[in-house]
Amino acid sequence: MKNLVACALVALAAAGCAKDETKAQVEDRSTAQPSTGTTQPPSTGSTTRPATSDRVGGNPLTDPSSPLSKRSVYFDFDSNEVKDEYRNLLQAHARYIADTRSQRVRIEGNTDERGSREYNLALGQRRAEAVKRVMTVLGADGSRIETISYGEEKPKSQGHDEAAWAENRRADIRYAGE
């Protein structure tokens, strides 16, 4: 029920401002405190550049100043709720997917090492599906987005503390051909 309400709020927010926005504005939330009191994963950064490539010869997927170069959405412990701080990032990716009709995407859900293998695979899948759901609400074609879960099998950080676990609780956006 909580996920349905969250998706409905995201849909309403996107519908209310989708026509007026011409640039993906990513707010720097590096100073925000996480809701669970745990270590905050890396910030999504700040930018006001367009989500699609208006520049000659530039690939927005590899341009570090483009929001499209940011590919990870981080989650709280035992949660698959997409935080509001990732809305602009996901909106930029959704626009890019909508604008490049041939582009296919895979969202890879990941977890930290805590929990059983089966539980972590299911949680990773819920995380990937949650990111896909937000992106489709924001305009991406869901038929071109594949989801997969790696559970705890592909950690970003090898540590065994809260900072490492926070890095590993994520969904990664991967474009075809990468």
N, C-alpha and C positions, 0 to 999 in steps of 0.2 A: 504494500500500500504506500509506504514511504517513497519507494522508487517511482510509482505512478505519479504521485504528487510532485516530486522533483522534476520528472519529465514534463509534466503539464506546465510547471512554472517556467522551465527553460523554453518551451514552445511559445508561451505567451510573451516572454521577454524577447524572443527572436522575432516574433510576428510584429511586435510593437516598434522595433527599431531596425528591422532588416531593410526597409526601403530608404531610410535616411542615411545609413552608414555607407561610406564609400571607401573607408580604410579600416583595416583591422587594427584596433588600438588595444595593445596588451598592457595592462596595468602592472607595474612592478609591485609585487607583494612579498618581496624578500624580507620585509620587516614584520610581516603578519605572524602571529603565533598560531600554531596548529591547535585544533580543537581538543586533542587528546593530551596535550602537554608533552608530546614526543618530539623528537628532532625533526625539523623541517627539511624536506628534500630540496634539491636545487630549485631556484626560482625560474619562472618561465621567461624573465627578462622584460625589457621595455622596448617598444618600437611603435612607430606610426606609419610604417611603409605599407603599401598595398599588398594584399595577400597573393595576388597574381603578378606575374612578371611583366611589368611595363617597361623594364629596362632592356636595352638592346644587348643581346648576348649573355644575359645573366640567367642563371638557373636558380629560382627562388628556393628550391629544395636544398641547395648546398650553400646559399648565401647566408653567412652568419648573422647578418642584420635583418633577415627575413624571419617572420614568425614560423614559416614553414620548415626552417632548419631545426626547430624544437620539436621533438618527436615523442616525448614521454609524458604521461599523465600519472601522477603519484596518488596513492590512496592511503587512508588511515588503516590501522591494524584491523584485520577481519572485516573490511568494508569494501563494497563495490560501488559506493556512492561517488560520482564525479563531483569534485569540489568546484565552486563558482569561479575560483581563480583560474581555471583552465578553459572557461567558456570562450574567451577571445582566441585562444590557441586553436581550439577545436573548430571555431567558426572560420578561421583562416584556412584550415585544412578542408573543411566542408566546401568552402567557396572554390578552392583549387580543384577539388574533385569534380565539382559541378561544371567548372569552366573548361576542364580538360577531359572531354568525354571518353577518351580512350584509356584514361588512367585507372589502374586497379590498385587496391590497397589491402594490406593484411594488418589486422590489429592483433598484437601478441600480448596475451594476459600473463602476468607473472606474480609470484608471491614470495614472501620470505620463507625461510626454512622451517618455521614453526608450523605444526599441524601435520596430519598424515598426508601421504602422497595423493590419495584419492581426494581428500578435502581440498588440498592446494590446487589440484587440477580443476576441480569444480569452481573454486573461488577465482582462479585465473580466467576461466571462461566467462564467469559473470562480469568480471572487470572489463574484458574485451567487448562483451556484448553491451555493457553500459556505455562505453565510449562510442561504439557504433550507433547506438540509439540516439545519443546526443548529436552526433554528426548528421544523422539522417533528419532529425528534427530541424537542424540548421541548414538543410538543403542538399546534402550529399545523396547520391543515388545508392541506396542500401544494397542493390544487387551487385555493385562493384566493390563492396567491402566484405572481406572474408575475416572471420575471427578464429583464433586458435589459442589454446592455453598451453603454456610450458610449465605451469605450476612453479615449483622451486628449482627446476632444472637449468635455467639460464640466469643465474644471479648476475647483477651488474657489479655488486660488491661482494667480496669473499669473506668479509668480517662476520663476527658472531655477536654483535651488539646492536643497540637501537639505531645508530646511525647507518650501519650496513643494512639492517632490515628495512629501514625507511627507503633506501635506494632501490631495494628489490621489490617493493610493493608498487607495481606500476603496470601500465599498458603502453606498449610501444607501437608507433605508427610506422609501417614499412611500405614503401611504394614498390610496385613491380619493377624489376630490373635493377634493384639495389642489392 
